[in-house]
Amino acid sequence: MPTLNWIGKEAVVNHHLQVPFHLLKDVPDLSCGDPGSGNLVV
C-alpha cells in the first residue's frame, strides 16, 4: 500500500507525545444552561 513520506514526518506523527495532558475543569461562573446536560463548548 502506498504511503506519503516527507521530511519531518516523524516529528509530526509523534508530536502528540510531547504535548502535556491537561484535564479540563468546570468553571460554574462561566457556565450557562442545565448542569450535566452533556453539552460542552471549549
mmCIF entry with sequence, helices, sheets and N, C-alpha, C, O atoms, coordinates in Angstrom:
data_MODEL
# 
_entry.id   MODEL 
# 
_entity.id                         1 
_entity.type                       polymer 
_entity.pdbx_number_of_molecules   1 
# 
_entity_poly.entity_id                      1 
_entity_poly.type                           'polypeptide(L)' 
_entity_poly.nstd_linkage                   no 
_entity_poly.nstd_monomer                   no 
_entity_poly.pdbx_seq_one_letter_code       MPTLNWIGKEAVVNHHLQVPFHLLKDVPDLSCGDPGSGNLVV 
_entity_poly.pdbx_seq_one_letter_code_can   MPTLNWIGKEAVVNHHLQVPFHLLKDVPDLSCGDPGSGNLVV 
_entity_poly.pdbx_strand_id                 A 
# 
loop_
_entity_poly_seq.entity_id 
_entity_poly_seq.num 
_entity_poly_seq.mon_id 
_entity_poly_seq.hetero 
1 1  MET n 
1 2  PRO n 
1 3  THR n 
1 4  LEU n 
1 5  ASN n 
1 6  TRP n 
1 7  ILE n 
1 8  GLY n 
1 9  LYS n 
1 10 GLU n 
1 11 ALA n 
1 12 VAL n 
1 13 VAL n 
1 14 ASN n 
1 15 HIS n 
1 16 HIS n 
1 17 LEU n 
1 18 GLN n 
1 19 VAL n 
1 20 PRO n 
1 21 PHE n 
1 22 HIS n 
1 23 LEU n 
1 24 LEU n 
1 25 LYS n 
1 26 ASP n 
1 27 VAL n 
1 28 PRO n 
1 29 ASP n 
1 30 LEU n 
1 31 SER n 
1 32 CYS n 
1 33 GLY n 
1 34 ASP n 
1 35 PRO n 
1 36 GLY n 
1 37 SER n 
1 38 GLY n 
1 39 ASN n 
1 40 LEU n 
1 41 VAL n 
1 42 VAL n 
# 
_struct_asym.id          A 
_struct_asym.entity_id   1 
# 
loop_
_struct_conf.conf_type_id 
_struct_conf.id 
_struct_conf.pdbx_PDB_helix_id 
_struct_conf.beg_label_comp_id 
_struct_conf.beg_label_asym_id 
_struct_conf.beg_label_seq_id 
_struct_conf.pdbx_beg_PDB_ins_code 
_struct_conf.end_label_comp_id 
_struct_conf.end_label_asym_id 
_struct_conf.end_label_seq_id 
_struct_conf.pdbx_end_PDB_ins_code 
_struct_conf.beg_auth_comp_id 
_struct_conf.beg_auth_asym_id 
_struct_conf.beg_auth_seq_id 
_struct_conf.end_auth_comp_id 
_struct_conf.end_auth_asym_id 
_struct_conf.end_auth_seq_id 
_struct_conf.pdbx_PDB_helix_class 
_struct_conf.details 
_struct_conf.pdbx_PDB_helix_length 
HELX_P HELX_P1 AA1 LYS A 9  ? VAL A 13 ? LYS A 9  VAL A 13 1 ? 5 
HELX_P HELX_P2 AA2 HIS A 15 ? LEU A 17 ? HIS A 15 LEU A 17 5 ? 3 
HELX_P HELX_P3 AA3 PRO A 28 ? LEU A 30 ? PRO A 28 LEU A 30 5 ? 3 
# 
_struct_conf_type.id          HELX_P 
_struct_conf_type.criteria    ? 
_struct_conf_type.reference   ? 
# 
loop_
_atom_site.group_PDB 
_atom_site.id 
_atom_site.type_symbol 
_atom_site.label_atom_id 
_atom_site.label_alt_id 
_atom_site.label_comp_id 
_atom_site.label_asym_id 
_atom_site.label_entity_id 
_atom_site.label_seq_id 
_atom_site.pdbx_PDB_ins_code 
_atom_site.Cartn_x 
_atom_site.Cartn_y 
_atom_site.Cartn_z 
_atom_site.occupancy 
_atom_site.B_iso_or_equiv 
_atom_site.pdbx_formal_charge 
_atom_site.auth_seq_id 
_atom_site.auth_comp_id 
_atom_site.auth_asym_id 
_atom_site.auth_atom_id 
_atom_site.pdbx_PDB_model_num 
ATOM 1   N N  . MET A 1 1  ? 0.844   -1.176 0.000  1.00 0.00 ? 1  MET A N  1 
ATOM 2   C CA . MET A 1 1  ? 0.000   0.000  0.000  1.00 0.00 ? 1  MET A CA 1 
ATOM 3   C C  . MET A 1 1  ? 0.891   1.241  0.000  1.00 0.00 ? 1  MET A C  1 
ATOM 4   O O  . MET A 1 1  ? 1.833   1.317  0.789  1.00 0.00 ? 1  MET A O  1 
ATOM 5   N N  . PRO A 1 2  ? 0.613   2.210  -0.865 1.00 0.00 ? 2  PRO A N  1 
ATOM 6   C CA . PRO A 1 2  ? 1.430   3.427  -0.913 1.00 0.00 ? 2  PRO A CA 1 
ATOM 7   C C  . PRO A 1 2  ? 1.264   4.273  0.346  1.00 0.00 ? 2  PRO A C  1 
ATOM 8   O O  . PRO A 1 2  ? 0.187   4.311  0.943  1.00 0.00 ? 2  PRO A O  1 
ATOM 9   N N  . THR A 1 3  ? 2.324   4.939  0.736  1.00 0.00 ? 3  THR A N  1 
ATOM 10  C CA . THR A 1 3  ? 2.286   5.847  1.880  1.00 0.00 ? 3  THR A CA 1 
ATOM 11  C C  . THR A 1 3  ? 2.940   7.171  1.487  1.00 0.00 ? 3  THR A C  1 
ATOM 12  O O  . THR A 1 3  ? 3.767   7.228  0.577  1.00 0.00 ? 3  THR A O  1 
ATOM 13  N N  . LEU A 1 4  ? 2.556   8.213  2.182  1.00 0.00 ? 4  LEU A N  1 
ATOM 14  C CA . LEU A 1 4  ? 3.169   9.522  1.963  1.00 0.00 ? 4  LEU A CA 1 
ATOM 15  C C  . LEU A 1 4  ? 4.329   9.695  2.927  1.00 0.00 ? 4  LEU A C  1 
ATOM 16  O O  . LEU A 1 4  ? 4.197   9.430  4.122  1.00 0.00 ? 4  LEU A O  1 
ATOM 17  N N  . ASN A 1 5  ? 5.441   10.131 2.418  1.00 0.00 ? 5  ASN A N  1 
ATOM 18  C CA . ASN A 1 5  ? 6.623   10.404 3.237  1.00 0.00 ? 5  ASN A CA 1 
ATOM 19  C C  . ASN A 1 5  ? 7.143   11.788 2.895  1.00 0.00 ? 5  ASN A C  1 
ATOM 20  O O  . ASN A 1 5  ? 7.167   12.180 1.729  1.00 0.00 ? 5  ASN A O  1 
ATOM 21  N N  . TRP A 1 6  ? 7.561   12.530 3.919  1.00 0.00 ? 6  TRP A N  1 
ATOM 22  C CA . TRP A 1 6  ? 8.125   13.846 3.704  1.00 0.00 ? 6  TRP A CA 1 
ATOM 23  C C  . TRP A 1 6  ? 9.134   14.122 4.800  1.00 0.00 ? 6  TRP A C  1 
ATOM 24  O O  . TRP A 1 6  ? 9.141   13.457 5.836  1.00 0.00 ? 6  TRP A O  1 
ATOM 25  N N  . ILE A 1 7  ? 9.989   15.109 4.562  1.00 0.00 ? 7  ILE A N  1 
ATOM 26  C CA . ILE A 1 7  ? 10.996  15.495 5.537  1.00 0.00 ? 7  ILE A CA 1 
ATOM 27  C C  . ILE A 1 7  ? 10.288  16.057 6.759  1.00 0.00 ? 7  ILE A C  1 
ATOM 28  O O  . ILE A 1 7  ? 9.476   16.973 6.630  1.00 0.00 ? 7  ILE A O  1 
ATOM 29  N N  . GLY A 1 8  ? 10.574  15.533 7.928  1.00 0.00 ? 8  GLY A N  1 
ATOM 30  C CA . GLY A 1 8  ? 9.963   15.990 9.161  1.00 0.00 ? 8  GLY A CA 1 
ATOM 31  C C  . GLY A 1 8  ? 8.691   15.245 9.526  1.00 0.00 ? 8  GLY A C  1 
ATOM 32  O O  . GLY A 1 8  ? 8.027   15.613 10.496 1.00 0.00 ? 8  GLY A O  1 
ATOM 33  N N  . LYS A 1 9  ? 8.328   14.203 8.777  1.00 0.00 ? 9  LYS A N  1 
ATOM 34  C CA . LYS A 1 9  ? 7.096   13.461 9.054  1.00 0.00 ? 9  LYS A CA 1 
ATOM 35  C C  . LYS A 1 9  ? 7.115   12.836 10.445 1.00 0.00 ? 9  LYS A C  1 
ATOM 36  O O  . LYS A 1 9  ? 6.095   12.851 11.134 1.00 0.00 ? 9  LYS A O  1 
ATOM 37  N N  . GLU A 1 10 ? 8.228   12.297 10.864 1.00 0.00 ? 10 GLU A N  1 
ATOM 38  C CA . GLU A 1 10 ? 8.308   11.644 12.177 1.00 0.00 ? 10 GLU A CA 1 
ATOM 39  C C  . GLU A 1 10 ? 7.983   12.630 13.302 1.00 0.00 ? 10 GLU A C  1 
ATOM 40  O O  . GLU A 1 10 ? 7.313   12.269 14.270 1.00 0.00 ? 10 GLU A O  1 
ATOM 41  N N  . ALA A 1 11 ? 8.452   13.864 13.178 1.00 0.00 ? 11 ALA A N  1 
ATOM 42  C CA . ALA A 1 11 ? 8.163   14.876 14.199 1.00 0.00 ? 11 ALA A CA 1 
ATOM 43  C C  . ALA A 1 11 ? 6.667   15.185 14.246 1.00 0.00 ? 11 ALA A C  1 
ATOM 44  O O  . ALA A 1 11 ? 6.118   15.408 15.324 1.00 0.00 ? 11 ALA A O  1 
ATOM 45  N N  . VAL A 1 12 ? 6.013   15.199 13.105 1.00 0.00 ? 12 VAL A N  1 
ATOM 46  C CA . VAL A 1 12 ? 4.577   15.480 13.054 1.00 0.00 ? 12 VAL A CA 1 
ATOM 47  C C  . VAL A 1 12 ? 3.790   14.306 13.632 1.00 0.00 ? 12 VAL A C  1 
ATOM 48  O O  . VAL A 1 12 ? 2.852   14.502 14.405 1.00 0.00 ? 12 VAL A O  1 
ATOM 49  N N  . VAL A 1 13 ? 4.167   13.105 13.260 1.00 0.00 ? 13 VAL A N  1 
ATOM 50  C CA . VAL A 1 13 ? 3.453   11.910 13.708 1.00 0.00 ? 13 VAL A CA 1 
ATOM 51  C C  . VAL A 1 13 ? 3.582   11.724 15.215 1.00 0.00 ? 13 VAL A C  1 
ATOM 52  O O  . VAL A 1 13 ? 2.645   11.253 15.860 1.00 0.00 ? 13 VAL A O  1 
ATOM 53  N N  . ASN A 1 14 ? 4.720   12.083 15.781 1.00 0.00 ? 14 ASN A N  1 
ATOM 54  C CA . ASN A 1 14 ? 4.973   11.877 17.209 1.00 0.00 ? 14 ASN A CA 1 
ATOM 55  C C  . ASN A 1 14 ? 4.758   13.135 18.053 1.00 0.00 ? 14 ASN A C  1 
ATOM 56  O O  . ASN A 1 14 ? 5.083   13.129 19.240 1.00 0.00 ? 14 ASN A O  1 
ATOM 57  N N  . HIS A 1 15 ? 4.221   14.208 17.476 1.00 0.00 ? 15 HIS A N  1 
ATOM 58  C CA . HIS A 1 15 ? 4.044   15.473 18.195 1.00 0.00 ? 15 HIS A CA 1 
ATOM 59  C C  . HIS A 1 15 ? 3.147   15.314 19.417 1.00 0.00 ? 15 HIS A C  1 
ATOM 60  O O  . HIS A 1 15 ? 3.393   15.951 20.441 1.00 0.00 ? 15 HIS A O  1 
ATOM 61  N N  . HIS A 1 16 ? 2.123   14.487 19.336 1.00 0.00 ? 16 HIS A N  1 
ATOM 62  C CA . HIS A 1 16 ? 1.192   14.334 20.458 1.00 0.00 ? 16 HIS A CA 1 
ATOM 63  C C  . HIS A 1 16 ? 1.881   13.782 21.708 1.00 0.00 ? 16 HIS A C  1 
ATOM 64  O O  . HIS A 1 16 ? 1.361   13.939 22.813 1.00 0.00 ? 16 HIS A O  1 
ATOM 65  N N  . LEU A 1 17 ? 3.026   13.148 21.554 1.00 0.00 ? 17 LEU A N  1 
ATOM 66  C CA . LEU A 1 17 ? 3.757   12.614 22.706 1.00 0.00 ? 17 LEU A CA 1 
ATOM 67  C C  . LEU A 1 17 ? 4.459   13.710 23.495 1.00 0.00 ? 17 LEU A C  1 
ATOM 68  O O  . LEU A 1 17 ? 4.811   13.506 24.656 1.00 0.00 ? 17 LEU A O  1 
ATOM 69  N N  . GLN A 1 18 ? 4.669   14.878 22.874 1.00 0.00 ? 18 GLN A N  1 
ATOM 70  C CA . GLN A 1 18 ? 5.391   15.974 23.521 1.00 0.00 ? 18 GLN A CA 1 
ATOM 71  C C  . GLN A 1 18 ? 4.458   17.016 24.137 1.00 0.00 ? 18 GLN A C  1 
ATOM 72  O O  . GLN A 1 18 ? 4.910   17.854 24.918 1.00 0.00 ? 18 GLN A O  1 
ATOM 73  N N  . VAL A 1 19 ? 3.170   16.982 23.802 1.00 0.00 ? 19 VAL A N  1 
ATOM 74  C CA . VAL A 1 19 ? 2.213   17.958 24.312 1.00 0.00 ? 19 VAL A CA 1 
ATOM 75  C C  . VAL A 1 19 ? 1.697   17.481 25.664 1.00 0.00 ? 19 VAL A C  1 
ATOM 76  O O  . VAL A 1 19 ? 1.192   16.362 25.765 1.00 0.00 ? 19 VAL A O  1 
ATOM 77  N N  . PRO A 1 20 ? 1.812   18.307 26.711 1.00 0.00 ? 20 PRO A N  1 
ATOM 78  C CA . PRO A 1 20 ? 1.349   17.877 28.028 1.00 0.00 ? 20 PRO A CA 1 
ATOM 79  C C  . PRO A 1 20 ? -0.169  17.728 28.072 1.00 0.00 ? 20 PRO A C  1 
ATOM 80  O O  . PRO A 1 20 ? -0.895  18.478 27.420 1.00 0.00 ? 20 PRO A O  1 
ATOM 81  N N  . PHE A 1 21 ? -0.634  16.761 28.839 1.00 0.00 ? 21 PHE A N  1 
ATOM 82  C CA . PHE A 1 21 ? -2.059  16.497 29.002 1.00 0.00 ? 21 PHE A CA 1 
ATOM 83  C C  . PHE A 1 21 ? -2.602  17.367 30.120 1.00 0.00 ? 21 PHE A C  1 
ATOM 84  O O  . PHE A 1 21 ? -2.020  17.416 31.204 1.00 0.00 ? 21 PHE A O  1 
ATOM 85  N N  . HIS A 1 22 ? -3.702  18.049 29.874 1.00 0.00 ? 22 HIS A N  1 
ATOM 86  C CA . HIS A 1 22 ? -4.349  18.867 30.893 1.00 0.00 ? 22 HIS A CA 1 
ATOM 87  C C  . HIS A 1 22 ? -5.814  18.465 30.971 1.00 0.00 ? 22 HIS A C  1 
ATOM 88  O O  . HIS A 1 22 ? -6.507  18.436 29.954 1.00 0.00 ? 22 HIS A O  1 
ATOM 89  N N  . LEU A 1 23 ? -6.280  18.160 32.150 1.00 0.00 ? 23 LEU A N  1 
ATOM 90  C CA . LEU A 1 23 ? -7.671  17.835 32.373 1.00 0.00 ? 23 LEU A CA 1 
ATOM 91  C C  . LEU A 1 23 ? -8.491  19.126 32.391 1.00 0.00 ? 23 LEU A C  1 
ATOM 92  O O  . LEU A 1 23 ? -8.136  20.088 33.072 1.00 0.00 ? 23 LEU A O  1 
ATOM 93  N N  . LEU A 1 24 ? -9.590  19.135 31.636 1.00 0.00 ? 24 LEU A N  1 
ATOM 94  C CA . LEU A 1 24 ? -10.443 20.320 31.625 1.00 0.00 ? 24 LEU A CA 1 
ATOM 95  C C  . LEU A 1 24 ? -11.219 20.401 32.921 1.00 0.00 ? 24 LEU A C  1 
ATOM 96  O O  . LEU A 1 24 ? -11.710 19.391 33.425 1.00 0.00 ? 24 LEU A O  1 
ATOM 97  N N  . LYS A 1 25 ? -11.330 21.610 33.464 1.00 0.00 ? 25 LYS A N  1 
ATOM 98  C CA . LYS A 1 25 ? -12.046 21.818 34.718 1.00 0.00 ? 25 LYS A CA 1 
ATOM 99  C C  . LYS A 1 25 ? -13.282 22.657 34.461 1.00 0.00 ? 25 LYS A C  1 
ATOM 100 O O  . LYS A 1 25 ? -13.248 23.602 33.673 1.00 0.00 ? 25 LYS A O  1 
ATOM 101 N N  . ASP A 1 26 ? -14.367 22.314 35.122 1.00 0.00 ? 26 ASP A N  1 
ATOM 102 C CA . ASP A 1 26 ? -15.623 23.053 35.018 1.00 0.00 ? 26 ASP A CA 1 
ATOM 103 C C  . ASP A 1 26 ? -15.500 24.368 35.779 1.00 0.00 ? 26 ASP A C  1 
ATOM 104 O O  . ASP A 1 26 ? -15.009 24.384 36.908 1.00 0.00 ? 26 ASP A O  1 
ATOM 105 N N  . VAL A 1 27 ? -15.936 25.464 35.179 1.00 0.00 ? 27 VAL A N  1 
ATOM 106 C CA . VAL A 1 27 ? -15.952 26.776 35.821 1.00 0.00 ? 27 VAL A CA 1 
ATOM 107 C C  . VAL A 1 27 ? -17.414 27.210 35.890 1.00 0.00 ? 27 VAL A C  1 
ATOM 108 O O  . VAL A 1 27 ? -17.941 27.767 34.927 1.00 0.00 ? 27 VAL A O  1 
ATOM 109 N N  . PRO A 1 28 ? -18.071 26.959 37.021 1.00 0.00 ? 28 PRO A N  1 
ATOM 110 C CA . PRO A 1 28 ? -19.506 27.267 37.135 1.00 0.00 ? 28 PRO A CA 1 
ATOM 111 C C  . PRO A 1 28 ? -19.861 28.725 36.848 1.00 0.00 ? 28 PRO A C  1 
ATOM 112 O O  . PRO A 1 28 ? -20.941 28.992 36.323 1.00 0.00 ? 28 PRO A O  1 
ATOM 113 N N  . ASP A 1 29 ? -18.982 29.679 37.178 1.00 0.00 ? 29 ASP A N  1 
ATOM 114 C CA . ASP A 1 29 ? -19.263 31.093 36.936 1.00 0.00 ? 29 ASP A CA 1 
ATOM 115 C C  . ASP A 1 29 ? -19.375 31.417 35.444 1.00 0.00 ? 29 ASP A C  1 
ATOM 116 O O  . ASP A 1 29 ? -20.038 32.383 35.064 1.00 0.00 ? 29 ASP A O  1 
ATOM 117 N N  . LEU A 1 30 ? -18.726 30.607 34.599 1.00 0.00 ? 30 LEU A N  1 
ATOM 118 C CA . LEU A 1 30 ? -18.748 30.853 33.160 1.00 0.00 ? 30 LEU A CA 1 
ATOM 119 C C  . LEU A 1 30 ? -19.729 29.928 32.439 1.00 0.00 ? 30 LEU A C  1 
ATOM 120 O O  . LEU A 1 30 ? -19.828 29.963 31.212 1.00 0.00 ? 30 LEU A O  1 
ATOM 121 N N  . SER A 1 31 ? -20.442 29.115 33.187 1.00 0.00 ? 31 SER A N  1 
ATOM 122 C CA . SER A 1 31 ? -21.358 28.150 32.598 1.00 0.00 ? 31 SER A CA 1 
ATOM 123 C C  . SER A 1 31 ? -22.725 28.754 32.341 1.00 0.00 ? 31 SER A C  1 
ATOM 124 O O  . SER A 1 31 ? -23.112 29.741 32.967 1.00 0.00 ? 31 SER A O  1 
ATOM 125 N N  . CYS A 1 32 ? -23.448 28.148 31.414 1.00 0.00 ? 32 CYS A N  1 
ATOM 126 C CA . CYS A 1 32 ? -24.835 28.511 31.170 1.00 0.00 ? 32 CYS A CA 1 
ATOM 127 C C  . CYS A 1 32 ? -25.588 27.250 30.771 1.00 0.00 ? 32 CYS A C  1 
ATOM 128 O O  . CYS A 1 32 ? -24.983 26.284 30.306 1.00 0.00 ? 32 CYS A O  1 
ATOM 129 N N  . GLY A 1 33 ? -26.880 27.253 30.948 1.00 0.00 ? 33 GLY A N  1 
ATOM 130 C CA . GLY A 1 33 ? -27.674 26.075 30.614 1.00 0.00 ? 33 GLY A CA 1 
ATOM 131 C C  . GLY A 1 33 ? -27.777 25.134 31.796 1.00 0.00 ? 33 GLY A C  1 
ATOM 132 O O  . GLY A 1 33 ? -27.348 25.460 32.903 1.00 0.00 ? 33 GLY A O  1 
ATOM 133 N N  . ASP A 1 34 ? -28.347 23.968 31.555 1.00 0.00 ? 34 ASP A N  1 
ATOM 134 C CA . ASP A 1 34 ? -28.550 22.980 32.601 1.00 0.00 ? 34 ASP A CA 1 
ATOM 135 C C  . ASP A 1 34 ? -27.250 22.231 32.903 1.00 0.00 ? 34 ASP A C  1 
ATOM 136 O O  . ASP A 1 34 ? -26.632 21.679 31.992 1.00 0.00 ? 34 ASP A O  1 
ATOM 137 N N  . PRO A 1 35 ? -26.829 22.206 34.170 1.00 0.00 ? 35 PRO A N  1 
ATOM 138 C CA . PRO A 1 35 ? -25.628 21.436 34.521 1.00 0.00 ? 35 PRO A CA 1 
ATOM 139 C C  . PRO A 1 35 ? -25.848 19.944 34.242 1.00 0.00 ? 35 PRO A C  1 
ATOM 140 O O  . PRO A 1 35 ? -26.923 19.402 34.500 1.00 0.00 ? 35 PRO A O  1 
ATOM 141 N N  . GLY A 1 36 ? -24.837 19.312 33.725 1.00 0.00 ? 36 GLY A N  1 
ATOM 142 C CA . GLY A 1 36 ? -24.919 17.878 33.453 1.00 0.00 ? 36 GLY A CA 1 
ATOM 143 C C  . GLY A 1 36 ? -25.725 17.531 32.215 1.00 0.00 ? 36 GLY A C  1 
ATOM 144 O O  . GLY A 1 36 ? -26.089 16.370 32.029 1.00 0.00 ? 36 GLY A O  1 
ATOM 145 N N  . SER A 1 37 ? -26.015 18.509 31.358 1.00 0.00 ? 37 SER A N  1 
ATOM 146 C CA . SER A 1 37 ? -26.809 18.226 30.156 1.00 0.00 ? 37 SER A CA 1 
ATOM 147 C C  . SER A 1 37 ? -25.988 17.502 29.088 1.00 0.00 ? 37 SER A C  1 
ATOM 148 O O  . SER A 1 37 ? -26.549 16.974 28.128 1.00 0.00 ? 37 SER A O  1 
ATOM 149 N N  . GLY A 1 38 ? -24.661 17.476 29.250 1.00 0.00 ? 38 GLY A N  1 
ATOM 150 C CA . GLY A 1 38 ? -23.812 16.801 28.281 1.00 0.00 ? 38 GLY A CA 1 
ATOM 151 C C  . GLY A 1 38 ? -23.301 17.705 27.170 1.00 0.00 ? 38 GLY A C  1 
ATOM 152 O O  . GLY A 1 38 ? -22.481 17.281 26.356 1.00 0.00 ? 38 GLY A O  1 
ATOM 153 N N  . ASN A 1 39 ? -23.774 18.936 27.127 1.00 0.00 ? 39 ASN A N  1 
ATOM 154 C CA . ASN A 1 39 ? -23.301 19.886 26.101 1.00 0.00 ? 39 ASN A CA 1 
ATOM 155 C C  . ASN A 1 39 ? -22.073 20.611 26.624 1.00 0.00 ? 39 ASN A C  1 
ATOM 156 O O  . ASN A 1 39 ? -22.003 20.979 27.797 1.00 0.00 ? 39 ASN A O  1 
ATOM 157 N N  . LEU A 1 40 ? -21.103 20.809 25.735 1.00 0.00 ? 40 LEU A N  1 
ATOM 158 C CA . LEU A 1 40 ? -19.849 21.447 26.138 1.00 0.00 ? 40 LEU A CA 1 
ATOM 159 C C  . LEU A 1 40 ? -19.274 22.232 24.974 1.00 0.00 ? 40 LEU A C  1 
ATOM 160 O O  . LEU A 1 40 ? -19.141 21.700 23.871 1.00 0.00 ? 40 LEU A O  1 
ATOM 161 N N  . VAL A 1 41 ? -18.937 23.478 25.205 1.00 0.00 ? 41 VAL A N  1 
ATOM 162 C CA . VAL A 1 41 ? -18.240 24.297 24.225 1.00 0.00 ? 41 VAL A CA 1 
ATOM 163 C C  . VAL A 1 41 ? -16.888 24.636 24.828 1.00 0.00 ? 41 VAL A C  1 
ATOM 164 O O  . VAL A 1 41 ? -16.802 25.173 25.932 1.00 0.00 ? 41 VAL A O  1 
ATOM 165 N N  . VAL A 1 42 ? -15.832 24.315 24.088 1.00 0.00 ? 42 VAL A N  1 
ATOM 166 C CA . VAL A 1 42 ? -14.476 24.559 24.587 1.00 0.00 ? 42 VAL A CA 1 
ATOM 167 C C  . VAL A 1 42 ? -13.878 25.676 23.781 1.00 0.00 ? 42 VAL A C  1 
ATOM 168 O O  . VAL A 1 42 ? -12.734 26.064 24.018 1.00 0.00 ? 42 VAL A O  1 
# 
